[in-house]
Amino acid sequence: MSLTTSIAVYFIIWWVMLFAVLPWGVHSQEESGAVAPGTDPGAPIMPRLWRKLVLTTVATSAVYALCALAYAYRLIDLDTLVEFLHLPR
């Protein structure tokens, strides 16, 4: 896999993982009972974005490493993938 393809695949996995991690541990103002005037009650109190960015990067690195190993050692070939997904040949 070329460097450009590797970076693109990593970025796509990172972006998907970010949207999976964003809702973790978020509490709204309404849940805490302290709604600031003029704000949406569903707005998060402390989103902790830096922690989530780091967690996303760590999780993405693990998922990417597994994908890269599967690709490098040919653990999953195209025929197996087509059969697994029940796609027409």
C-alpha positions as CSV (number, residue, x, y, z in Angstrom):
1,M,0.0,0.0,0.0
2,S,1.4,3.4,-0.9
3,L,2.0,6.1,1.6
4,T,-0.8,8.3,0.1
5,T,-3.3,5.4,0.3
6,S,-2.2,4.6,3.9
7,I,-2.8,8.2,5.0
8,A,-6.2,8.3,3.3
9,V,-7.3,5.0,4.9
10,Y,-6.1,6.2,8.3
11,F,-7.9,9.5,7.9
12,I,-11.2,7.8,6.9
13,I,-11.0,5.3,9.9
14,W,-10.1,8.3,12.2
15,W,-13.1,10.3,11.0
16,V,-15.5,7.4,11.5
17,M,-14.0,6.6,15.0
18,L,-14.3,10.3,16.0
19,F,-18.1,10.3,15.4
20,A,-18.3,7.0,17.4
21,V,-16.3,8.5,20.3
22,L,-17.9,12.0,20.5
23,P,-21.1,11.0,22.5
24,W,-19.1,9.1,25.2
25,G,-19.4,10.8,28.6
26,V,-21.4,13.8,27.4
27,H,-23.9,15.3,29.8
28,S,-26.2,18.1,28.8
29,Q,-27.0,21.2,30.7
30,E,-30.6,19.9,31.1
31,E,-29.3,16.7,32.8
32,S,-27.2,18.7,35.2
33,G,-30.0,21.1,36.0
34,A,-27.9,24.2,35.3
35,V,-29.2,25.6,31.9
36,A,-27.4,28.9,31.1
37,P,-29.8,31.6,29.8
38,G,-29.8,31.9,26.0
39,T,-28.3,28.4,25.4
40,D,-29.8,25.2,24.2
41,P,-30.6,22.8,27.1
42,G,-29.0,20.0,25.1
43,A,-25.7,21.7,24.9
44,P,-22.9,19.7,26.6
45,I,-21.5,20.9,29.9
46,M,-17.9,19.7,29.4
47,P,-17.3,18.0,26.1
48,R,-13.6,17.1,26.9
49,L,-12.7,17.3,23.2
50,W,-8.9,16.9,23.7
51,R,-9.4,13.7,25.6
52,K,-11.7,12.4,22.8
53,L,-9.3,13.4,20.1
54,V,-6.5,11.4,21.8
55,L,-8.8,8.4,22.4
56,T,-9.9,8.5,18.8
57,T,-6.3,8.6,17.6
58,V,-5.3,5.6,19.9
59,A,-8.4,3.6,18.8
60,T,-7.8,4.4,15.1
61,S,-4.1,3.4,15.4
62,A,-5.2,0.0,16.7
63,V,-7.8,-0.6,14.1
64,Y,-5.5,0.6,11.3
65,A,-2.7,-1.7,12.5
66,L,-5.1,-4.7,12.3
67,C,-6.2,-3.6,8.8
68,A,-2.6,-3.1,7.7
69,L,-1.5,-6.5,9.0
70,A,-4.5,-8.2,7.3
71,Y,-3.5,-6.5,4.1
72,A,0.2,-7.1,4.3
73,Y,-0.1,-10.8,5.1
74,R,-3.1,-11.3,2.8
75,L,-5.3,-12.6,5.5
76,I,-8.4,-11.4,3.7
77,D,-8.4,-11.7,-0.1
78,L,-11.0,-10.2,-2.5
79,D,-12.7,-13.6,-3.1
80,T,-13.2,-14.1,0.6
81,L,-14.6,-10.6,1.1
82,V,-17.0,-11.0,-1.8
83,E,-18.2,-14.3,-0.4
84,F,-18.6,-12.9,3.1
85,L,-20.6,-9.9,1.9
86,H,-22.7,-12.0,-0.4
87,L,-21.9,-9.9,-3.4
88,P,-22.4,-11.0,-7.0
89,R,-19.3,-12.0,-8.9
